[in-house]
Amino acid sequence: MLRTLRESGPGLLVPAAWLVAAAAHRGLVTTRSILIAHLVMVAFILFFLTTGWDEMNDRVLQGWRVVMVVGVPITLCGIAGFLVGSVATPLWAISLIGWMVLPAIGLFYTGMVLPEAAIIYVASGTLSIVGPIIYLLSFLLGVDLVAVGGIAVTGIGQTLGIGDAVLRY
């Protein structure tokens, strides 16, 4: 059961996280729910790290272990944003943009390590990088739906990558 959760869980958690992020951006999810999502996210990351650390010694999983280790403080920034209102916006931005970009690095790395899967991982990593660019452009354009589009592009890219990983593993 534990192994199944570690192997398949991210395939469900990644798209769910981006759906919730997009819904939150549109005001469809309460602030309290997003705080809970951050707490659950950090708990899951720590769970995956502690239960799978020794298994993450091959070249591909070593890269993802680094992504998760760096992801803990990024997620904690998001949590801190809920607790320290005076710096909430920059902390939430670090968390959101961090989770848009950090997995892209892991996806590109995976594409280098697995040449037989390079196309899917380079494509998913590229979408993960294009997403935050679109998101940041939304502030220049002043169009909120463009921001949601940026979140969606990132979510699609990361879902493609994790979907391939779940099927491949």
Steps between C-alpha positions, in 0.01 A plus 500: 500500500776742598694424182188545286434840660859612437493375140153619396416781743688776316306418183185611681647767727673708232195569281281544809740760642493704178121480476475633855756773425299615198175489699662700781621760255142544381377531860316167491696354791529655845827623644467246779471220243819616331682505835380143561614404149848638575513306828392181324753563225792539738382190690488296178843622389649409837320164485644425156847610609506302823346181366681497166834668567706181460311399186576835337862411425472442126585787266143607424365480854806677643396804300144481628626454855678837462179654360307381806767613748506848345120491478458477877622855573313628193179352642583631846521850348140457388398390850686795654304729270183397680657565838682830434255726322742786446709289259230264376509602133875450443498174696205366299675609179814310601290191564296521180780597261736264680269206438452606139874510430656241735333194343594632155863457600425142607315434174788629285745298711289187454497557124881510502530185710236304307574561132222258402252736670671831420215630283231471770722643774637789295146582385359482853793702638450760231131535586602534864723794408254660258229492769667744741593727211133517401404544865739795544386655170147505637606774742629714215183438300269535799300195393432254780400217268847515344641420846270200523620400154859511624408276792321264259799479264728416793251246632469330162877484459561356844208258468642366172837445666371334815252296296785358294702434816211311663446289188872443448573412864 
